[in-house]
């Protein structure tokens, strides 16, 4: 059965609005008025309305009294809750990868680290974590982790903006790969959880510093 034009436009609107939020082009200071977003995207109001509703359901935008729809901002408690879930799921992904990753998938993880970040530690970090998710071979886990990753973008500047943190993160990544290569799910899970906990500590330091 063919996809209706309205549904395809709604998905296109969803993809573009979400891309702009995650890229920081829509910020918490912007009011996402349906008619203005529709004009900006050169689309009808109906698909934009559906897209905004879907993104609101995902938690990336929030309806604030007197302001309407805005990009979600997170309290320190919410940040802690986000990283707590990341710790659980990233640990599970690493443990599953230790059980199920092929030799080629493990080599791919190591190659990402060995190739260096080419000046973009954030992109390298995303590639590395995506490689672990894929090697876990669990579509439902991947879906949950992708949602958490999208929410992390709401926090703005990456914890890897600190050169010191980049170095620590690389050591933690190598420890995760070593555990996966050793086919040790317990050690892989612990290494991944430690990595996310260290990222949380860096995030909280950034919040304190404003």
N, C-alpha and C positions, 0 to 999 in steps of 0.2 A: 504494500500500500504506500503510495507516494506521500512524502512529508508535505503538509500544507504550507502555503506561502507565509501565513501568519506565524506558524511554529518555527519555520526556518529563520524568519526575521527576528523573532523573539530570542532565538539562540544566538544569532549574530549580535544583537543588542547586548545580551547577557555577557558574551565573550568580550566585547569591546569595553563595556562599562567596568567589568571586573579587571580587565587589563589596565585600564586607567587608574583604578583604585590601587592595585598592587604596584604600579609604577610611580605612585605618588602624584599623579596628575589631578586626581580628585583627593582633596584633603579634608580633615575634620572641620575646617573653616568654610567649606563649600556647602551650599544647600542644593541637594539634588532634586530640583523641581522637574517633574515629569515633562512638562512642555518644553523647558529649556534644554533638557538632555536630549529630547527627541529632535529639536532643532539642531543641536550640536552634532548629533549623529546622522542627521538628514534621514530620519526614519519616522514612521507613524507613532502616535502615542500609545496605541494598543500593545505592540510588541515591546516597547520601552517599559510600559507599566508592568507587563509580565516579567520582564528581566529584572526590574528593580525589586519586585516581590520575591523572586527567587534568590537574589543576592541578600535581601533582608533576612530571608529564612536561613541563609548560611551564616548570618551574624556579621557580615562585613559592613553592612550599613544598618543604622538604627533610626527609629522615628523618635525625635525629641519634641516635646510640647513647645509650641511657639516657633519652632524652626523647621519642622518637617524632617525629611530624610537627610541624614548626614553620615559621613564615614565614621565608623565606630572607633571610639577611643577606649583604651583599656586601663583599669585601675591596677594598682600593684597586686592586689589579691587575684585579679583575673589573670595577670601575667604569671603568677605563681601556679595557678590552676592549669594554664596552657602548657607550661613547661613540665608540670607533673604528668600530664597525659602524654606529652612527647617522650618523657623518660620511659614510661611504660611501653609505648608502642615502638619506639626506636629500639629498645632492648629486645622486644619480641621479634622485630624484623631481623636484627643481627643474629639472634638465636636460630631463627628459621633459615637464614642464609648459611649458617654453619652446618646445618643439616642438609640443605637442598641445593646450594649453589654448585654450578658446574665449575670445572677447572678454568674454563674460559671466562666465566663471570668473575671469578676471584682475580684472575689476571687483569681483567678490565678495571676492577677497583684499584689494584696496585698501580696500574698504568696511569690512572687519573692522578694519583698522588705523585708518582715519579716524574710526570711531565711538568709538574709545577703549576702555578696559578696564572702565569703570563700576565701578572699585574692585576688579576681579578680573582681574589680569594673567595669572594661570595659565589661566583659562578662555579668555581672548582668545588666548593663545599656542596652546592646543590647537585652537581653532577655525581659526586661521590655518594651522597645519601640516596639519590635516585638509583644508583647502581646496586646499593644494598637492598632497597625496596624491591627491585626487580628480581634480585637473586633469592628473595624470601619466597617467591612463588605463591603469593596469597593475595588475590585481587581485592578482597575486602579490607585487608590490612593496608594495602596501597591506597585505597580510596580514603580511608580514615586519616592516614598520614598526610595525604595531599591536602585535605581540609585543614589540618593543623598547620601545615606549611603556609597555606594561603593566609591564615589568621596571623601568623608570625609577621607577615609583611606589614600589618597594621602598626607594628611597633616602630617602624621607621628605620633609622640607621642600624646597620648590622652590627652584631657584637664583634665581627671580624674587621671592623674599622680600626681596631688597635693592632699594630704590628706584633706586639707581645702576645696577644690572644691568638693571632694567626699561627705563630710558632707552636704554642701549646696545643692548638686544635690539630695541627699536622701530626704531632706526636700521638694524640688521642686517636686520630684516624688510623695511623699505622698499627696501633695496638688492637683496634677493632679488626683490621684485615688479618693480622697475625693470628688472632683467635679463630676467625672464620676459616683461615687456611688450615689451622690445626684441627678443624672439625670439632671444636669445643664450644657447644652452645652456651654453657654456663658462663664461661669466661667472655664469650662474645657479648652476651647480654649485659654482663657487669661492665665491660669496657664501653659499650654504647650508652648505658645509663650514666656512667661517670662523665662521659663527654657532654651529655645534655645538662647534667648538673653544673658542670663548669661553665657552660654557656649561660645558664640561669644566673650564676653568681656574677658573671660579667654584665648581664642585662640589668641586674639590680644595682650594680655599681653605676652604670650609665644613667639609670633613673635617678639615683641620688645626686648625681652631678648635673642633672637637668639636661 
